[in-house]
Amino acid sequence: MFLDTVLARNPRLVAFAAELHEGGAIAPDTYVMDLDAVRENAALLAAGARRLGLSLWFVAKQFGRNPELIRAVSGHIPEFAAIDPPEARVLRAAGARAGNLGHLVQIPVRALPEMLAWRPAAVTVYDLANARAVSEAAGRLGFVQDILVRVEGAPGAVFPGQEGGVPLAGLDAFAGAVERLVGVRIAGVTAFPCVRCAPGTGRPQPTANAALAVSAREVLAARAGVRPSRLLLSAPGATSVASLPLLARLGATHGEPGHALTGTTPLHAVDRRQPERPAYVYVSEVAHTLADGSPALFGGGFYSRAGVASALVPRTGARLAVRGAAAGHIDYYRLLEPGDARVGDTAVLAFRTQVFVTRSTVAVVSGLSAGVPRLTGCYDAWGRPWG
């Protein structure tokens, strides 16, 4: 999906990643991350948001909850949106501040005292039971916690496994019940995804969820007797420099960049003029060859929505197509179409990933732009030093 883009815009990353594998410094099933590019991308996003009066909460799941990368991003975007409590702990330990907790995975009730004690900017709740639990935990800690109401998504506009939220039709009743709770205050709304990249062009477009979130904020504002702009509206999904003006037009207060930090939104796959540079590649190795000549790569880091298309074999310069994988596929190996590759060959790929759902190693490199590349560390997908 991104191999042509990374070869055009960050070729030194491809070359150094291959060199590291061929020299034995990294193993197959390793994502090689360009620390400098991630830092530069974060700076671009922060500057773009400031120009438009927007705030950002960054997301780390796609690059593996990595402490080096978290520190690079949080130097420009200090607050995070954590996907789940284990990620939140890693982000906080690396020095980032808690922005939005409960973003995609609700905070388990028994983890609330720990996480609310961090005084997050906001906690997203999906229903009244979760709002009550947050209120009780915050009350015991002696403060009132700001919450964002997750609005139930429109039919067909929610990813499988991410269902939930307060229906727009039930929002007024929900708000009335929350107003009777002493430990929380409704600070705004959110939905997911609010923005998606159009097929083919990659251009950011609002989803039906964005309109629902805007309507929900208007309902809450009318109930509170304030202007809608007084309430937060976080509009996550495909947040990038290119989509920030769209967020501003929607009236959003917050975006939640993830793949833009590594230059790997669908827009970046088709438009090399985007300011964010691609910041990672995936390195594997030919494990064996089938009787029909198809090379099999070691797996572990492939992702079902990756959009993976081809692999580069640096020894020969061959570009071999990656075969599709069935839904029931277990990620032991991934097959290429027959071509000039042999056992032990390095393979470099670039595709959309979510490192937190892999068993991959993350290798962080720096100095590529200055011509002095170095490997700064290897980590597992949880950000723990490896090797």
Order of alpha helices (4+ residues) and beta strands (2+ residues): alpha-alpha-beta-alpha-beta-alpha-beta-alpha-beta-alpha-beta-alpha-beta-alpha-beta-beta-beta-alpha-beta-alpha-beta-alpha-beta-beta-beta-beta-beta-beta-beta-beta
